[in-house]
């Protein structure tokens, strides 16, 4: 009798262990992007060009990263979810942000088919993930609750800063809600705490609403940021349309930023891009954008600071007008579902008082890169 009881207990324990294992999971994943050869013009004040491995070691399309992603089924259709993700530079092996191990993601939350997904911690802003659909042809073609927006280090990704919060394009001390409804409606909102006695200073909030409707996805977001006592706001609308082997994307961004005693900075930006993916291993991308600014104060180095950064020079007594335009193109050759090689280029031209630090006072810059990207 004791032997039968022992056998039953062992079998029950094994079943419980296997069942628990089936209800929870932890995944190790990663991506390596190495721009093997990159060429950049006007790379110093003398106007010299530079040839190297990536742009200052940075890859062209995707920050190289590794991470842990987990989920635990707690019953009733609910799951506890988390992500820890760290970025590194493949060209030299260094951490992307020294001293910050999980500099891409560090959050935990709950997922439920009724309430959606609620997460808290260090994570992409809602507006960043949302606007990547129409701001960058390399991102997802439909709105979803998953993170993933905009490519990495190049001159055409700068629209991303209109979607930033007080601490950049990732929110520290942030709480978010995202839900994709069965009818294709996507809704999301987030709030970033300042974690200070001055509750509003350093805080921000965003809301996004979109619709996946057949071959099209479209919508918009609102972004409110408090940076050092100065308020920034962005409104944006855009979407994409998929047809056969192609996809077209278009979006508009309107930004206003307080600058103390100076007039408000006002930006108007727009973009259009295309992607073609015929049968076979090749696909092709082409895009164009313009970013116009009015009444912008320079930063301490004499350049137009990124939107929502609060980096303008508070002692500046002048404002500047101008715009920049960028055209870009790329082609990918897919060796497998996980690995591809690429050739990409962009050309940026600055007009009027629009200056950026990367051109060292010059008004044009050409970037060309070839590389390899693989996932695990």
C-alpha positions as CSV (number, residue, x, y, z in Angstrom):
1,X,0.0,0.0,0.0
2,X,2.8,2.4,0.9
3,X,4.5,1.6,-2.4
4,X,1.3,2.3,-4.3
5,X,0.9,5.6,-2.5
6,X,4.5,6.5,-3.1
7,X,4.2,5.8,-6.8
8,X,1.0,7.9,-7.0
9,X,2.7,10.8,-5.2
10,X,5.7,10.7,-7.5
11,X,3.5,10.6,-10.5
12,X,1.3,13.5,-9.2
13,X,4.5,15.5,-8.5
14,X,5.8,14.9,-11.9
15,X,2.5,15.9,-13.5
16,X,2.4,19.1,-11.4
17,X,6.0,20.0,-12.3
18,X,5.4,19.4,-16.0
19,X,2.1,21.3,-15.9
20,X,3.7,24.3,-14.1
21,X,6.5,24.2,-16.7
22,X,4.0,24.3,-19.5
23,X,2.3,27.4,-17.9
24,X,5.5,29.5,-17.6
25,X,8.4,30.2,-19.8
26,X,11.6,32.3,-19.9
27,X,13.3,33.0,-23.3
28,X,16.8,34.1,-24.0
29,X,17.0,36.0,-27.2
30,X,19.1,38.5,-29.0
31,X,20.1,40.4,-32.1
32,X,23.5,41.3,-33.6
33,X,23.9,44.1,-36.1
34,X,27.4,44.8,-37.4
35,X,27.8,47.5,-40.0
36,X,31.1,46.1,-41.4
37,X,32.0,49.1,-43.6
38,X,30.5,52.6,-43.3
39,X,31.4,55.8,-45.1
40,X,30.4,59.3,-43.8
41,X,31.1,62.7,-45.3
42,X,31.7,66.0,-43.4
43,X,32.8,64.0,-40.4
44,X,34.9,66.9,-38.9
45,X,35.2,70.7,-39.2
46,X,37.7,70.3,-42.1
47,X,35.0,68.4,-44.1
48,X,36.9,65.2,-44.2
49,X,35.2,61.8,-44.6
50,X,35.6,58.8,-42.5
51,X,35.5,55.1,-43.3
52,X,35.1,52.7,-40.4
53,X,33.1,49.9,-38.8
54,X,29.7,51.5,-38.3
55,X,29.0,55.1,-37.3
56,X,31.4,55.6,-34.3
57,X,31.0,51.8,-33.9
58,X,27.2,52.0,-33.9
59,X,25.3,49.7,-36.3
60,X,23.1,51.1,-39.0
61,X,19.7,49.5,-38.4
62,X,19.3,47.8,-35.0
63,X,21.1,48.2,-31.7
64,X,22.7,44.9,-30.9
65,X,21.1,43.4,-27.8
66,X,20.4,40.4,-25.7
67,X,17.6,39.9,-23.3
68,X,15.3,37.7,-21.2
69,X,11.6,37.6,-21.9
70,X,9.2,35.7,-19.6
71,X,5.6,34.8,-19.0
72,X,3.7,33.0,-16.3
73,X,0.1,31.8,-16.6
74,X,-1.7,32.8,-13.4
75,X,-5.1,31.5,-14.4
76,X,-8.2,33.2,-15.8
77,X,-6.5,34.0,-19.0
78,X,-4.0,36.3,-17.2
79,X,-0.2,36.2,-17.5
80,X,2.6,37.9,-15.6
81,X,5.0,39.1,-18.2
82,X,8.5,40.7,-18.0
83,X,11.4,41.8,-20.2
84,X,15.0,42.5,-19.3
85,X,17.1,43.8,-22.3
86,X,20.6,45.0,-22.6
87,X,22.3,46.7,-25.6
88,X,26.0,46.4,-26.6
89,X,28.2,47.5,-29.5
90,X,29.3,44.5,-31.6
91,X,32.2,46.3,-33.1
92,X,34.1,46.6,-29.8
93,X,32.1,44.6,-27.2
94,X,31.3,47.6,-25.0
95,X,28.0,48.3,-23.2
96,X,25.9,50.8,-25.1
97,X,25.3,52.8,-21.9
98,X,28.2,52.1,-19.4
99,X,26.9,51.3,-15.9
100,X,23.4,50.6,-17.0
101,X,23.0,46.8,-17.6
102,X,19.4,46.8,-18.8
103,X,19.5,50.0,-20.9
104,X,16.7,48.9,-23.3
105,X,14.1,47.3,-21.1
106,X,13.5,46.5,-17.5
107,X,9.8,46.1,-16.8
108,X,7.2,43.7,-15.4
109,X,3.4,43.6,-15.9
110,X,0.2,41.7,-16.4
111,X,-1.5,40.6,-19.7
112,X,-5.2,39.8,-19.8
113,X,-7.6,39.4,-22.9
114,X,-10.1,41.7,-21.3
115,X,-8.0,44.5,-19.8
116,X,-5.1,44.3,-22.2
117,X,-1.5,44.8,-21.1
118,X,-0.3,46.8,-18.1
119,X,3.4,47.2,-17.5
120,X,5.7,49.2,-15.2
121,X,9.3,50.1,-15.2
122,X,11.9,51.2,-17.9
123,X,10.3,50.7,-21.3
124,X,9.7,52.3,-24.8
125,X,7.3,55.2,-24.8
126,X,3.9,54.5,-26.2
127,X,4.3,57.1,-28.9
128,X,7.6,55.7,-30.0
129,X,6.3,52.2,-30.7
130,X,3.1,53.6,-32.2
131,X,4.6,56.1,-34.7
132,X,7.3,53.7,-35.9
133,X,4.6,52.2,-38.1
134,X,4.5,55.3,-40.3
135,X,7.8,56.9,-39.4
136,X,10.1,54.1,-40.4
137,X,9.5,51.4,-43.2
138,X,11.6,48.9,-41.3
139,X,9.1,48.4,-38.4
140,X,5.9,46.4,-38.0
141,X,3.2,47.0,-40.6
142,X,0.4,46.8,-38.0
143,X,-0.2,48.3,-34.6
144,X,0.4,45.8,-31.8
145,X,1.2,45.6,-28.1
146,X,4.7,44.5,-28.8
147,X,7.7,46.9,-28.5
148,X,9.7,47.7,-31.6
149,X,10.1,51.0,-33.4
150,X,12.5,52.9,-35.5
151,X,16.0,51.9,-36.8
152,X,19.2,52.8,-35.1
153,X,22.0,55.3,-35.8
154,X,21.5,57.3,-38.9
155,X,20.3,60.7,-40.1
156,X,16.7,59.6,-41.0
157,X,15.7,58.3,-37.6
158,X,15.4,61.7,-36.0
159,X,11.6,61.8,-36.1
160,X,11.8,59.4,-33.2
161,X,12.4,62.3,-30.8
162,X,8.9,63.8,-31.3
163,X,7.8,60.6,-29.6
164,X,10.2,61.0,-26.6
165,X,9.4,61.6,-23.0
166,X,11.3,63.4,-20.2
167,X,14.1,60.7,-20.2
168,X,14.2,60.2,-24.0
169,X,12.5,57.6,-26.1
170,X,12.3,55.2,-23.1
171,X,10.4,56.1,-20.0
172,X,12.0,55.7,-16.6
173,X,9.6,55.0,-13.7
174,X,6.8,54.6,-16.3
175,X,3.5,52.8,-16.2
176,X,1.7,51.8,-19.5
177,X,-1.5,50.3,-20.8
178,X,-1.9,48.8,-24.3
179,X,-4.7,46.9,-25.8
180,X,-5.5,45.6,-29.3
181,X,-9.2,45.0,-29.6
182,X,-10.8,42.2,-31.7
183,X,-12.2,44.8,-34.2
184,X,-8.6,46.0,-35.0
185,X,-8.8,49.1,-32.7
186,X,-5.5,49.7,-30.9
187,X,-5.3,52.0,-27.8
188,X,-2.5,52.8,-25.5
189,X,-1.5,55.3,-22.8
190,X,1.4,55.9,-20.4
191,X,2.5,58.1,-17.6
192,X,6.1,58.7,-16.4
193,X,6.6,59.7,-12.8
194,X,9.1,62.3,-11.9
195,X,9.9,60.6,-8.6
196,X,10.4,63.9,-6.9
197,X,8.6,66.2,-4.6
198,X,7.8,68.5,-7.6
199,X,5.3,66.0,-9.0
200,X,4.9,67.5,-12.5
201,X,8.5,68.5,-13.1
202,X,10.2,65.7,-15.1
203,X,6.9,63.8,-15.7
204,X,5.1,63.1,-18.9
205,X,2.1,61.4,-20.4
206,X,1.1,60.1,-23.8
207,X,-1.9,58.6,-25.5
208,X,-2.3,56.8,-28.9
209,X,-5.3,55.5,-30.8
210,X,-5.1,53.5,-34.1
211,X,-7.0,51.1,-36.3
212,X,-5.8,48.0,-38.2
213,X,-8.3,47.9,-41.0
214,X,-7.7,45.3,-43.7
215,X,-4.6,46.3,-45.7
216,X,-4.3,49.6,-43.9
217,X,-3.3,50.9,-40.4
218,X,-3.7,54.5,-39.3
219,X,-4.1,56.7,-36.2
220,X,-2.4,59.3,-34.1
221,X,-0.8,60.1,-30.7
222,X,-0.6,63.0,-28.3
223,X,2.6,63.6,-26.2
224,X,2.9,65.9,-23.2
225,X,6.4,66.3,-21.6
226,X,7.5,68.4,-18.6
227,X,11.3,69.0,-18.9
228,X,13.0,71.3,-16.3
229,X,9.8,73.3,-15.9
230,X,9.3,73.7,-19.6
231,X,6.3,72.0,-21.3
232,X,6.6,70.3,-24.7
233,X,3.7,68.9,-26.7
234,X,3.4,66.8,-29.9
235,X,0.5,65.8,-32.1
236,X,1.0,63.2,-34.8
237,X,-1.1,61.3,-37.3
238,X,-0.1,58.8,-39.9
239,X,-0.5,55.3,-41.2
240,X,0.5,52.7,-43.9
241,X,-1.1,50.8,-46.7
242,X,-0.1,47.3,-47.8
243,X,-0.6,46.0,-51.4
244,X,0.8,42.9,-53.0
245,X,4.5,43.1,-52.6
246,X,4.5,46.7,-51.4
247,X,3.9,49.0,-48.5
248,X,3.6,52.8,-48.4
249,X,3.9,54.8,-45.2
250,X,3.2,58.5,-44.4
251,X,3.1,60.6,-41.3
252,X,2.9,64.2,-39.9
253,X,4.3,65.6,-36.6
254,X,3.4,69.0,-35.0
255,X,5.5,70.0,-32.0
256,X,5.6,73.0,-29.7
257,X,8.1,73.6,-27.0
258,X,8.3,76.3,-24.3
259,X,11.6,78.2,-24.1
260,X,11.3,80.5,-21.1
261,X,11.1,84.1,-22.1
262,X,11.7,83.2,-25.8
263,X,8.8,82.5,-28.2
264,X,7.6,78.9,-28.4
265,X,9.5,76.7,-30.6
266,X,7.2,75.2,-33.3
267,X,8.2,72.2,-35.5
268,X,6.3,70.7,-38.4
269,X,7.6,67.5,-39.9
270,X,6.4,65.0,-42.4
271,X,7.6,61.8,-44.0
272,X,6.7,59.3,-46.7
273,X,8.4,56.0,-47.4
274,X,8.0,52.8,-49.4
275,X,9.0,49.1,-49.1
276,X,8.9,46.5,-51.8
277,X,9.3,42.8,-51.0
278,X,9.0,40.7,-54.2
279,X,9.3,36.9,-54.1
280,X,12.9,35.9,-53.5
281,X,15.6,36.9,-51.0
282,X,15.7,40.7,-51.8
283,X,13.6,43.6,-50.5
284,X,14.0,47.4,-51.1
285,X,13.2,50.5,-49.1
286,X,13.1,54.2,-50.1
287,X,12.1,57.2,-47.9
288,X,12.1,61.0,-47.5
289,X,11.4,63.4,-44.7
290,X,11.5,67.0,-43.8
291,X,11.7,68.6,-40.3
292,X,10.9,72.3,-40.2
293,X,11.5,74.4,-37.0
294,X,10.5,78.0,-36.2
295,X,11.8,80.1,-33.2
296,X,14.2,77.4,-32.1
297,X,16.9,78.3,-29.5
298,X,20.3,76.6,-30.0
299,X,21.8,74.4,-27.4
300,X,25.1,75.3,-25.7
301,X,27.0,74.0,-28.7
302,X,25.1,76.1,-31.2
303,X,22.9,73.4,-32.7
304,X,19.2,72.7,-32.8
305,X,18.5,70.3,-29.9
306,X,16.2,67.3,-30.3
307,X,12.6,67.8,-29.5
308,X,11.4,67.0,-26.0
309,X,15.0,67.1,-24.7
310,X,14.9,70.4,-22.8
311,X,18.5,71.1,-23.9
312,X,18.2,74.6,-25.4
313,X,20.5,77.2,-23.9
314,X,18.4,79.2,-21.4
315,X,20.8,82.2,-21.7
316,X,20.2,82.4,-25.5
317,X,18.4,85.6,-26.6
318,X,17.9,84.6,-30.2
319,X,15.8,82.1,-32.1
320,X,16.4,80.4,-35.4
321,X,14.4,79.1,-38.3
322,X,15.3,76.4,-40.8
323,X,14.6,72.9,-41.9
324,X,16.4,69.7,-42.8
325,X,15.6,67.1,-45.4
326,X,16.8,63.5,-45.7
327,X,16.4,60.9,-48.4
328,X,17.4,57.3,-47.7
329,X,17.4,53.9,-49.5
330,X,18.4,50.4,-48.7
331,X,18.3,46.8,-49.9
332,X,18.4,43.6,-47.9
333,X,19.5,40.1,-49.0
334,X,17.9,37.5,-46.7
335,X,20.2,34.6,-46.2
336,X,17.6,32.9,-43.9
337,X,14.6,33.8,-41.7
338,X,17.1,35.1,-39.1
339,X,20.0,36.5,-41.0
340,X,20.4,39.1,-43.7
341,X,23.1,41.4,-45.3
342,X,22.3,44.9,-46.3
343,X,23.4,48.0,-48.2
344,X,22.0,51.4,-47.1
345,X,22.6,55.1,-47.6
346,X,21.1,58.5,-46.7
347,X,21.7,62.0,-47.7
348,X,20.9,65.0,-45.4
349,X,20.8,68.6,-46.3
350,X,20.3,71.5,-43.8
351,X,18.6,74.8,-44.7
352,X,18.6,78.2,-43.0
353,X,19.5,78.1,-39.3
354,X,19.0,74.4,-38.8
355,X,22.3,72.9,-37.6
356,X,23.2,69.6,-36.1
357,X,26.4,68.5,-34.2
358,X,27.1,65.6,-36.5
359,X,27.9,67.7,-39.6
360,X,30.4,70.0,-37.7
361,X,29.0,73.2,-39.3
362,X,28.5,71.8,-42.8
363,X,25.1,71.7,-44.3
364,X,25.2,68.3,-46.1
365,X,26.1,64.8,-45.1
366,X,26.1,61.5,-46.9
367,X,26.1,58.2,-45.0
368,X,26.6,54.8,-46.7
369,X,26.9,51.4,-44.9
370,X,27.0,47.7,-45.5
371,X,26.5,45.1,-42.8
372,X,25.0,41.9,-41.5
373,X,22.2,41.4,-39.0
374,X,21.3,38.1,-37.3
375,X,19.0,37.0,-34.5
376,X,18.9,34.2,-32.0
